[in-house]
């Protein structure tokens, strides 16, 4: 019976994340939060349909994100969620201005 315990729990976790609209996968490349659609944002860990829509809505109301940390201004994204998605998001050209979110330029 224990031989099925681990696969069963993995299946339960996968089904639960699908039911909650939360992606179990992580994006291969950073997602630009200034240009991504709500659907694209759901590829981020812990970001479901509702939170993705809130990110897009915040961006439309406040303009482009200057840094990825501004995601914490979106309802539903606190420090814990932000820490999970931080490695998977970018603000595009704004990252090249420097700062804690800066992406090093290619040599």
N, CA, C and O atoms as a Tinker XYZ file with bonds, in Angstrom:
   428  protein
     1  N      0.806000   -1.192000    0.000000    73     2
     2  CA     0.000000    0.000000    0.000000    64     1     3
     3  C      0.851000    1.258000    0.000000    63     2     4     5
     4  O      0.482000    2.240000   -0.645000    81     3
     5  N      1.972000    1.262000    0.699000    73     3     6
     6  CA     2.813000    2.455000    0.757000    64     5     7
     7  C      3.462000    2.772000   -0.578000    63     6     8     9
     8  O      3.883000    3.907000   -0.800000    81     7
     9  N      3.556000    1.788000   -1.481000    73     7    10
    10  CA     4.157000    2.055000   -2.779000    64     9    11
    11  C      3.350000    3.062000   -3.588000    63    10    12    13
    12  O      3.898000    3.687000   -4.496000    81    11
    13  N      2.073000    3.237000   -3.288000    73    11    14
    14  CA     1.235000    4.185000   -4.013000    64    13    15
    15  C      1.108000    5.520000   -3.298000    63    14    16    17
    16  O      0.522000    6.452000   -3.848000    81    15
    17  N      1.636000    5.637000   -2.100000    73    15    18
    18  CA     1.455000    6.847000   -1.307000    64    17    19
    19  C      2.056000    8.090000   -1.987000    63    18    20    21
    20  O      1.360000    9.094000   -2.140000    81    19
    21  N      3.314000    8.042000   -2.390000    73    19    22
    22  CA     3.959000    9.207000   -2.979000    64    21    23
    23  C      3.302000    9.611000   -4.296000    63    22    24    25
    24  O      2.955000   10.782000   -4.448000    81    23
    25  N      3.110000    8.691000   -5.267000    73    23    26
    26  CA     2.441000    9.103000   -6.499000    64    25    27
    27  C      1.028000    9.626000   -6.245000    63    26    28    29
    28  O      0.590000   10.569000   -6.904000    81    27
    29  N      0.319000    9.026000   -5.303000    73    27    30
    30  CA    -1.027000    9.485000   -5.005000    64    29    31
    31  C     -1.007000   10.906000   -4.471000    63    30    32    33
    32  O     -1.825000   11.730000   -4.880000    81    31
    33  N     -0.079000   11.211000   -3.560000    73    31    34
    34  CA     0.013000   12.558000   -3.008000    64    33    35
    35  C      0.408000   13.569000   -4.077000    63    34    36    37
    36  O     -0.079000   14.699000   -4.070000    81    35
    37  N      1.278000   13.178000   -4.985000    73    35    38
    38  CA     1.657000   14.060000   -6.083000    64    37    39
    39  C      0.454000   14.340000   -6.974000    63    38    40    41
    40  O      0.255000   15.471000   -7.418000    81    39
    41  N     -0.338000   13.322000   -7.233000    73    39    42
    42  CA    -1.544000   13.483000   -8.034000    64    41    43
    43  C     -2.530000   14.409000   -7.330000    63    42    44    45
    44  O     -3.127000   15.278000   -7.966000    81    43
    45  N     -2.701000   14.232000   -6.042000    73    43    46
    46  CA    -3.607000   15.097000   -5.273000    64    45    47
    47  C     -3.143000   16.550000   -5.361000    63    46    48    49
    48  O     -3.964000   17.445000   -5.564000    81    47
    49  N     -1.842000   16.797000   -5.211000    73    47    50
    50  CA    -1.305000   18.152000   -5.285000    64    49    51
    51  C     -1.528000   18.754000   -6.669000    63    50    52    53
    52  O     -1.880000   19.929000   -6.781000    81    51
    53  N     -1.330000   17.974000   -7.712000    73    51    54
    54  CA    -1.529000   18.442000   -9.075000    64    53    55
    55  C     -2.988000   18.795000   -9.323000    63    54    56    57
    56  O     -3.284000   19.843000   -9.895000    81    55
    57  N     -3.897000   17.931000   -8.898000    73    55    58
    58  CA    -5.326000   18.189000   -9.074000    64    57    59
    59  C     -5.738000   19.418000   -8.276000    63    58    60    61
    60  O     -6.497000   20.250000   -8.773000    81    59
    61  N     -5.248000   19.543000   -7.047000    73    59    62
    62  CA    -5.600000   20.692000   -6.215000    64    61    63
    63  C     -5.113000   21.988000   -6.854000    63    62    64    65
    64  O     -5.845000   22.977000   -6.865000    81    63
    65  N     -3.896000   22.002000   -7.384000    73    63    66
    66  CA    -3.387000   23.221000   -8.002000    64    65    67
    67  C     -4.184000   23.559000   -9.258000    63    66    68    69
    68  O     -4.415000   24.734000   -9.543000    81    67
    69  N     -4.607000   22.549000  -10.007000    73    67    70
    70  CA    -5.425000   22.791000  -11.193000    64    69    71
    71  C     -6.785000   23.354000  -10.804000    63    70    72    73
    72  O     -7.299000   24.257000  -11.464000    81    71
    73  N     -7.363000   22.825000   -9.740000    73    71    74
    74  CA    -8.669000   23.300000   -9.296000    64    73    75
    75  C     -8.589000   24.734000   -8.777000    63    74    76    77
    76  O     -9.547000   25.495000   -8.914000    81    75
    77  N     -7.467000   25.105000   -8.190000    73    75    78
    78  CA    -7.298000   26.448000   -7.659000    64    77    79
    79  C     -6.823000   27.424000   -8.727000    63    78    80    81
    80  O     -6.706000   28.623000   -8.470000    81    79
    81  N     -6.553000   26.917000   -9.911000    73    79    82
    82  CA    -6.078000   27.775000  -10.987000    64    81    83
    83  C     -4.646000   28.214000  -10.783000    63    82    84    85
    84  O     -4.248000   29.268000  -11.279000    81    83
    85  N     -3.870000   27.436000  -10.069000    73    83    86
    86  CA    -2.486000   27.775000   -9.784000    64    85    87
    87  C     -1.588000   26.870000  -10.601000    63    86    88    89
    88  O     -1.783000   25.655000  -10.650000    81    87
    89  N     -0.612000   27.468000  -11.236000    73    87    90
    90  CA     0.299000   26.703000  -12.067000    64    89    91
    91  C      1.248000   25.857000  -11.230000    63    90    92    93
    92  O      1.842000   26.348000  -10.270000    81    91
    93  N      1.389000   24.590000  -11.591000    73    91    94
    94  CA     2.337000   23.709000  -10.916000    64    93    95
    95  C      3.708000   23.804000  -11.584000    63    94    96    97
    96  O      4.709000   23.356000  -11.026000    81    95
    97  N      3.745000   24.386000  -12.776000    73    95    98
    98  CA     4.989000   24.516000  -13.525000    64    97    99
    99  C      5.584000   25.894000  -13.271000    63    98   100   101
   100  O      4.900000   26.806000  -12.805000    81    99
   101  N      6.853000   26.029000  -13.581000    73    99   102
   102  CA     7.518000   27.317000  -13.500000    64   101   103
   103  C      7.943000   27.698000  -14.903000    63   102   104   105
   104  O      8.326000   26.831000  -15.688000    81   103
   105  N      7.883000   28.988000  -15.236000    73   103   106
   106  CA     8.261000   29.397000  -16.585000    64   105   107
   107  C      9.745000   29.146000  -16.838000    63   106   108   109
   108  O     10.565000   29.227000  -15.924000    81   107
   109  N     10.075000   28.840000  -18.091000    73   107   110
   110  CA    11.463000   28.576000  -18.455000    64   109   111
   111  C     12.281000   29.860000  -18.483000    63   110   112   113
   112  O     13.455000   29.858000  -18.113000    81   111
   113  N     11.670000   30.955000  -18.919000    73   111   114
   114  CA    12.333000   32.254000  -18.980000    64   113   115
   115  C     11.537000   33.239000  -18.140000    63   114   116   117
   116  O     10.336000   33.052000  -17.942000    81   115
   117  N     12.193000   34.291000  -17.639000    73   115   118
   118  CA    11.448000   35.279000  -16.852000    64   117   119
   119  C     10.305000   35.887000  -17.660000    63   118   120   121
   120  O     10.424000   36.122000  -18.862000    81   119
   121  N      9.216000   36.129000  -16.980000    73   119   122
   122  CA     8.037000   36.737000  -17.601000    64   121   123
   123  C      8.069000   38.235000  -17.338000    63   122   124   125
   124  O      8.243000   38.672000  -16.200000    81   123
   125  N      7.901000   39.020000  -18.398000    73   123   126
   126  CA     7.873000   40.469000  -18.266000    64   125   127
   127  C      6.494000   40.873000  -17.744000    63   126   128   129
   128  O      5.492000   40.754000  -18.449000    81   127
   129  N      6.457000   41.346000  -16.514000    73   127   130
   130  CA     5.168000   41.687000  -15.899000    64   129   131
   131  C      4.566000   42.953000  -16.482000    63   130   132   133
   132  O      3.416000   43.279000  -16.185000    81   131
   133  N      5.319000   43.676000  -17.308000    73   131   134
   134  CA     4.793000   44.874000  -17.959000    64   133   135
   135  C      4.142000   44.589000  -19.302000    63   134   136   137
   136  O      3.450000   45.446000  -19.852000    81   135
   137  N      4.356000   43.400000  -19.832000    73   135   138
   138  CA     3.788000   43.076000  -21.146000    64   137   139
   139  C      2.988000   41.775000  -21.163000    63   138   140   141
   140  O      2.254000   41.514000  -22.116000    81   139
   141  N      3.119000   40.971000  -20.135000    73   139   142
   142  CA     2.471000   39.654000  -20.116000    64   141   143
   143  C      0.954000   39.774000  -20.010000    63   142   144   145
   144  O      0.426000   40.683000  -19.369000    81   143
   145  N      0.281000   38.843000  -20.648000    73   143   146
   146  CA    -1.171000   38.748000  -20.507000    64   145   147
   147  C     -1.487000   38.031000  -19.192000    63   146   148   149
   148  O     -0.613000   37.420000  -18.577000    81   147
   149  N     -2.741000   38.117000  -18.780000    73   147   150
   150  CA    -3.153000   37.407000  -17.566000    64   149   151
   151  C     -2.892000   35.916000  -17.722000    63   150   152   153
   152  O     -2.462000   35.261000  -16.773000    81   151
   153  N     -3.146000   35.380000  -18.895000    73   151   154
   154  CA    -2.916000   33.947000  -19.128000    64   153   155
   155  C     -1.436000   33.596000  -18.970000    63   154   156   157
   156  O     -1.101000   32.575000  -18.370000    81   155
   157  N     -0.558000   34.433000  -19.503000    73   155   158
   158  CA     0.882000   34.184000  -19.375000    64   157   159
   159  C      1.331000   34.260000  -17.915000    63   158   160   161
   160  O      2.204000   33.501000  -17.495000    81   159
   161  N      0.744000   35.163000  -17.149000    73   159   162
   162  CA     1.113000   35.331000  -15.744000    64   161   163
   163  C      0.742000   34.115000  -14.895000    63   162   164   165
   164  O      1.345000   33.890000  -13.846000    81   163
   165  N     -0.233000   33.336000  -15.333000    73   163   166
   166  CA    -0.616000   32.148000  -14.561000    64   165   167
   167  C      0.451000   31.066000  -14.603000    63   166   168   169
   168  O      0.356000   30.080000  -13.871000    81   167
   169  N      1.469000   31.230000  -15.449000    73   167   170
   170  CA     2.581000   30.275000  -15.467000    64   169   171
   171  C      3.490000   30.460000  -14.249000    63   170   172   173
   172  O      4.325000   29.605000  -13.957000    81   171
   173  N      3.324000   31.574000  -13.545000    73   171   174
   174  CA     4.141000   31.833000  -12.356000    64   173   175
   175  C      3.657000   30.999000  -11.181000    63   174   176   177
   176  O      2.459000   30.751000  -11.047000    81   175
   177  N      4.583000   30.561000  -10.325000    73   175   178
   178  CA     4.170000   29.791000   -9.148000    64   177   179
   179  C      3.271000   30.634000   -8.244000    63   178   180   181
   180  O      3.555000   31.806000   -7.995000    81   179
   181  N      2.202000   30.039000   -7.763000    73   179   182
   182  CA     1.266000   30.653000   -6.811000    64   181   183
   183  C      0.396000   31.753000   -7.419000    63   182   184   185
   184  O     -0.280000   32.475000   -6.686000    81   183
   185  N      0.403000   31.891000   -8.758000    73   183   186
   186  CA    -0.414000   32.903000   -9.413000    64   185   187
   187  C     -1.498000   32.205000  -10.223000    63   186   188   189
   188  O     -1.227000   31.520000  -11.210000    81   187
   189  N     -2.732000   32.400000   -9.775000    73   187   190
   190  CA    -3.876000   31.831000  -10.480000    64   189   191
   191  C     -4.554000   32.893000  -11.329000    63   190   192   193
   192  O     -4.035000   33.998000  -11.491000    81   191
   193  N     -5.702000   32.555000  -11.862000    73   191   194
   194  CA    -6.435000   33.451000  -12.762000    64   193   195
   195  C     -6.779000   34.785000  -12.115000    63   194   196   197
   196  O     -6.611000   35.835000  -12.734000    81   195
   197  N     -7.256000   34.753000  -10.882000    73   195   198
   198  CA    -7.701000   35.982000  -10.204000    64   197   199
   199  C     -6.528000   36.913000   -9.955000    63   198   200   201
   200  O     -6.610000   38.106000  -10.247000    81   199
   201  N     -5.439000   36.384000   -9.419000    73   199   202
   202  CA    -4.278000   37.227000   -9.130000    64   201   203
   203  C     -3.646000   37.742000  -10.419000    63   202   204   205
   204  O     -3.199000   38.888000  -10.474000    81   203
   205  N     -3.607000   36.918000  -11.440000    73   203   206
   206  CA    -3.068000   37.350000  -12.736000    64   205   207
   207  C     -3.886000   38.524000  -13.277000    63   206   208   209
   208  O     -3.322000   39.495000  -13.780000    81   207
   209  N     -5.200000   38.436000  -13.174000    73   207   210
   210  CA    -6.067000   39.527000  -13.623000    64   209   211
   211  C     -5.813000   40.787000  -12.796000    63   210   212   213
   212  O     -5.852000   41.895000  -13.331000    81   211
   213  N     -5.555000   40.626000  -11.504000    73   211   214
   214  CA    -5.259000   41.778000  -10.649000    64   213   215
   215  C     -3.935000   42.437000  -11.039000    63   214   216   217
   216  O     -3.811000   43.660000  -10.972000    81   215
   217  N     -2.948000   41.637000  -11.444000    73   215   218
   218  CA    -1.665000   42.197000  -11.889000    64   217   219
   219  C     -1.891000   43.066000  -13.121000    63   218   220   221
   220  O     -1.400000   44.193000  -13.187000    81   219
   221  N     -2.629000   42.548000  -14.089000    73   219   222
   222  CA    -2.910000   43.297000  -15.319000    64   221   223
   223  C     -3.713000   44.555000  -14.985000    63   222   224   225
   224  O     -3.428000   45.628000  -15.517000    81   223
   225  N     -4.701000   44.433000  -14.121000    73   223   226
   226  CA    -5.516000   45.583000  -13.731000    64   225   227
   227  C     -4.662000   46.649000  -13.045000    63   226   228   229
   228  O     -4.804000   47.835000  -13.340000    81   227
   229  N     -3.772000   46.238000  -12.130000    73   227   230
   230  CA    -2.904000   47.191000  -11.443000    64   229   231
   231  C     -2.034000   47.933000  -12.458000    63   230   232   233
   232  O     -1.858000   49.149000  -12.371000    81   231
   233  N     -1.497000   47.188000  -13.413000    73   231   234
   234  CA    -0.630000   47.770000  -14.448000    64   233   235
   235  C     -1.398000   48.775000  -15.297000    63   234   236   237
   236  O     -0.868000   49.830000  -15.644000    81   235
   237  N     -2.645000   48.452000  -15.632000    73   235   238
   238  CA    -3.464000   49.357000  -16.452000    64   237   239
   239  C     -3.818000   50.626000  -15.689000    63   238   240   241
   240  O     -3.904000   51.702000  -16.281000    81   239
   241  N     -4.024000   50.510000  -14.378000    73   239   242
   242  CA    -4.406000   51.665000  -13.562000    64   241   243
   243  C     -3.215000   52.519000  -13.144000    63   242   244   245
   244  O     -3.359000   53.730000  -12.981000    81   243
   245  N     -2.033000   51.910000  -12.966000    73   243   246
   246  CA    -0.879000   52.610000  -12.403000    64   245   247
   247  C      0.294000   52.774000  -13.354000    63   246   248   249
   248  O      1.290000   53.404000  -12.996000    81   247
   249  N      0.201000   52.232000  -14.536000    73   247   250
   250  CA     1.318000   52.284000  -15.470000    64   249   251
   251  C      2.246000   51.103000  -15.255000    63   250   252   253
   252  O      1.994000   50.260000  -14.395000    81   251
   253  N      3.315000   51.040000  -16.032000    73   251   254
   254  CA     4.222000   49.903000  -15.943000    64   253   255
   255  C      4.890000   49.800000  -14.576000    63   254   256   257
   256  O      5.123000   50.798000  -13.894000    81   255
   257  N      5.187000   48.572000  -14.206000    73   255   258
   258  CA     5.922000   48.320000  -12.969000    64   257   259
   259  C      7.342000   48.849000  -13.148000    63   258   260   261
   260  O      7.981000   48.573000  -14.163000    81   259
   261  N      7.839000   49.608000  -12.171000    73   259   262
   262  CA     9.223000   50.096000  -12.213000    64   261   263
   263  C     10.181000   49.029000  -11.708000    63   262   264   265
   264  O     11.345000   48.992000  -12.107000    81   263
   265  N      9.689000   48.158000  -10.824000    73   263   266
   266  CA    10.499000   47.057000  -10.298000    64   265   267
   267  C      9.561000   45.890000  -10.004000    63   266   268   269
   268  O      8.350000   46.059000   -9.860000    81   267
   269  N     10.145000   44.726000   -9.920000    73   267   270
   270  CA     9.315000   43.555000   -9.628000    64   269   271
   271  C      8.743000   43.622000   -8.213000    63   270   272   273
   272  O      7.697000   43.033000   -7.943000    81   271
   273  N      9.419000   44.334000   -7.310000    73   271   274
   274  CA     8.924000   44.470000   -5.932000    64   273   275
   275  C      7.549000   45.126000   -5.882000    63   274   276   277
   276  O      6.795000   44.907000   -4.933000    81   275
   277  N      7.217000   45.918000   -6.880000    73   275   278
   278  CA     5.907000   46.568000   -6.916000    64   277   279
   279  C      4.764000   45.560000   -7.021000    63   278   280   281
   280  O      3.606000   45.904000   -6.784000    81   279
   281  N      5.087000   44.327000   -7.372000    73   279   282
   282  CA     4.043000   43.292000   -7.399000    64   281   283
   283  C      3.371000   43.160000   -6.032000    63   282   284   285
   284  O      2.212000   42.755000   -5.945000    81   283
   285  N      4.095000   43.499000   -4.973000    73   283   286
   286  CA     3.515000   43.381000   -3.632000    64   285   287
   287  C      2.433000   44.431000   -3.383000    63   286   288   289
   288  O      1.761000   44.394000   -2.352000    81   287
   289  N      2.259000   45.366000   -4.322000    73   287   290
   290  CA     1.151000   46.321000   -4.252000    64   289   291
   291  C     -0.148000   45.716000   -4.773000    63   290   292   293
   292  O     -1.222000   46.291000   -4.597000    81   291
   293  N     -0.045000   44.567000   -5.409000    73   291   294
   294  CA    -1.208000   43.880000   -5.978000    64   293   295
   295  C     -1.842000   43.016000   -4.893000    63   294   296   297
   296  O     -1.161000   42.250000   -4.211000    81   295
   297  N     -3.159000   43.155000   -4.746000    73   295   298
   298  CA    -3.873000   42.349000   -3.755000    64   297   299
   299  C     -3.635000   40.864000   -4.032000    63   298   300   301
   300  O     -3.798000   40.399000   -5.160000    81   299
   301  N     -3.248000   40.131000   -2.989000    73   299   302
   302  CA    -3.009000   38.700000   -3.118000    64   301   303
   303  C     -1.541000   38.338000   -3.240000    63   302   304   305
   304  O     -1.182000   37.161000   -3.206000    81   303
   305  N     -0.680000   39.359000   -3.386000    73   303   306
   306  CA     0.750000   39.087000   -3.472000    64   305   307
   307  C      1.445000   39.737000   -2.280000    63   306   308   309
   308  O      1.641000   40.951000   -2.232000    81   307
   309  N      1.803000   38.903000   -1.339000    73   307   310
   310  CA     2.555000   39.351000   -0.177000    64   309   311
   311  C      4.006000   38.946000   -0.322000    63   310   312   313
   312  O      4.441000   38.513000   -1.389000    81   311
   313  N      4.749000   39.090000    0.758000    73   311   314
   314  CA     6.177000   38.776000    0.723000    64   313   315
   315  C      6.447000   37.324000    0.340000    63   314   316   317
   316  O      7.351000   37.049000   -0.449000    81   315
   317  N      5.674000   36.399000    0.891000    73   315   318
   318  CA     5.914000   34.971000    0.608000    64   317   319
   319  C      5.698000   34.643000   -0.862000    63   318   320   321
   320  O      6.525000   33.979000   -1.486000    81   319
   321  N      4.583000   35.112000   -1.412000    73   319   322
   322  CA     4.309000   34.842000   -2.826000    64   321   323
   323  C      5.362000   35.539000   -3.681000    63   322   324   325
   324  O      5.880000   34.955000   -4.633000    81   323
   325  N      5.676000   36.780000   -3.344000    73   323   326
   326  CA     6.683000   37.511000   -4.114000    64   325   327
   327  C      8.020000   36.768000   -4.136000    63   326   328   329
   328  O      8.654000   36.664000   -5.187000    81   327
   329  N      8.443000   36.262000   -3.006000    73   327   330
   330  CA     9.723000   35.538000   -2.948000    64   329   331
   331  C      9.702000   34.296000   -3.838000    63   330   332   333
   332  O     10.735000   33.905000   -4.382000    81   331
   333  N      8.533000   33.678000   -3.987000    73   331   334
   334  CA     8.424000   32.490000   -4.865000    64   333   335
   335  C      8.498000   32.864000   -6.342000    63   334   336   337
   336  O      9.050000   32.113000   -7.146000    81   335
   337  N      7.940000   34.028000   -6.706000    73   335   338
   338  CA     7.888000   34.390000   -8.124000    64   337   339
   339  C      9.039000   35.298000   -8.558000    63   338   340   341
   340  O      9.291000   35.439000   -9.754000    81   339
   341  N      9.735000   35.911000   -7.609000    73   339   342
   342  CA    10.792000   36.882000   -7.928000    64   341   343
   343  C     11.794000   36.376000   -8.961000    63   342   344   345
   344  O     12.134000   37.124000   -9.878000    81   343
   345  N     12.283000   35.140000   -8.855000    73   343   346
   346  CA    13.259000   34.690000   -9.861000    64   345   347
   347  C     12.661000   34.496000  -11.256000    63   346   348   349
   348  O     13.397000   34.313000  -12.226000    81   347
   349  N     11.346000   34.536000  -11.357000    73   347   350
   350  CA    10.681000   34.205000  -12.619000    64   349   351
   351  C     10.056000   35.414000  -13.298000    63   350   352   353
   352  O      9.367000   35.267000  -14.307000    81   351
   353  N     10.291000   36.624000  -12.753000    73   351   354
   354  CA     9.681000   37.816000  -13.338000    64   353   355
   355  C     10.724000   38.881000  -13.643000    63   354   356   357
   356  O     11.799000   38.915000  -13.045000    81   355
   357  N     10.383000   39.741000  -14.581000    73   355   358
   358  CA    11.216000   40.872000  -14.955000    64   357   359
   359  C     10.301000   42.026000  -15.316000    63   358   360   361
   360  O      9.112000   41.834000  -15.572000    81   359
   361  N     10.865000   43.230000  -15.335000    73   359   362
   362  CA    10.111000   44.392000  -15.802000    64   361   363
   363  C     10.685000   44.882000  -17.130000    63   362   364   365
   364  O     10.421000   46.009000  -17.549000    81   363
   365  N     11.464000   44.037000  -17.781000    73   363   366
   366  CA    12.006000   44.353000  -19.102000    64   365   367
   367  C     13.119000   45.377000  -19.041000    63   366   368   369
   368  O     14.042000   45.249000  -18.237000    81   367
   369  N     13.038000   46.395000  -19.889000    73   367   370
   370  CA    14.093000   47.400000  -19.985000    64   369   371
   371  C     14.320000   48.130000  -18.671000    63   370   372   373
   372  O     15.420000   48.623000  -18.422000    81   371
   373  N     13.306000   48.209000  -17.834000    73   371   374
   374  CA    13.469000   48.880000  -16.546000    64   373   375
   375  C     14.530000   48.181000  -15.707000    63   374   376   377
   376  O     15.176000   48.821000  -14.878000    81   375
   377  N     14.723000   46.871000  -15.909000    73   375   378
   378  CA    15.732000   46.126000  -15.158000    64   377   379
   379  C     17.138000   46.653000  -15.464000    63   378   380   381
   380  O     18.030000   46.547000  -14.622000    81   379
   381  N     17.340000   47.201000  -16.620000    73   379   382
   382  CA    18.668000   47.645000  -17.023000    64   381   383
   383  C     19.077000   48.958000  -16.363000    63   382   384   385
   384  O     20.220000   49.394000  -16.502000    81   383
   385  N     18.143000   49.592000  -15.641000    73   383   386
   386  CA    18.468000   50.830000  -14.923000    64   385   387
   387  C     19.244000   50.545000  -13.661000    63   386   388   389
   388  O     19.799000   51.462000  -13.057000    81   387
   389  N     19.294000   49.288000  -13.247000    73   387   390
   390  CA    20.005000   48.931000  -12.017000    64   389   391
   391  C     19.034000   48.714000  -10.882000    63   390   392   393
   392  O     17.820000   48.731000  -11.081000    81   391
   393  N     19.558000   48.513000   -9.706000    73   391   394
   394  CA    18.713000   48.289000   -8.547000    64   393   395
   395  C     18.665000   46.825000   -8.195000    63   394   396   397
   396  O     19.332000   46.002000   -8.822000    81   395
   397  N     17.857000   46.491000   -7.164000    73   395   398
   398  CA    17.840000   45.109000   -6.676000    64   397   399
   399  C     17.300000   44.088000   -7.664000    63   398   400   401
   400  O     17.577000   42.895000   -7.539000    81   399
   401  N     16.519000   44.555000   -8.658000    73   399   402
   402  CA    15.947000   43.641000   -9.645000    64   401   403
   403  C     16.777000   43.582000  -10.920000    63   402   404   405
   404  O     16.405000   42.884000  -11.863000    81   403
   405  N     17.865000   44.285000  -10.964000    73   403   406
   406  CA    18.615000   44.447000  -12.195000    64   405   407
   407  C     19.097000   43.108000  -12.757000    63   406   408   409
   408  O     19.529000   42.217000  -12.026000    81   407
   409  N     19.006000   43.008000  -14.060000    73   407   410
   410  CA    19.497000   41.844000  -14.780000    64   409   411
   411  C     20.811000   42.258000  -15.432000    63   410   412   413
   412  O     20.846000   43.254000  -16.154000    81   411
   413  N     21.889000   41.520000  -15.195000    73   411   414
   414  CA    23.164000   41.915000  -15.794000    64   413   415
   415  C     23.095000   41.879000  -17.311000    63   414   416   417
   416  O     22.488000   40.980000  -17.893000    81   415
   417  N     23.719000   42.857000  -17.943000    73   415   418
   418  CA    23.744000   42.909000  -19.397000    64   417   419
   419  C     24.703000   41.864000  -19.938000    63   418   420   421
   420  O     25.720000   41.566000  -19.311000    81   419
   421  N     24.386000   41.310000  -21.091000    73   419   422
   422  CA    25.264000   40.314000  -21.717000    64   421   423
   423  C     26.529000   40.997000  -22.200000    63   422   424   425
   424  O     26.496000   42.132000  -22.675000    81   423
   425  N     27.632000   40.300000  -22.072000    73   423   426
   426  CA    28.930000   40.883000  -22.495000    64   425   427
   427  C     29.123000   40.746000  -23.970000    63   426   428
   428  O     30.147000   41.175000  -24.502000    81   427
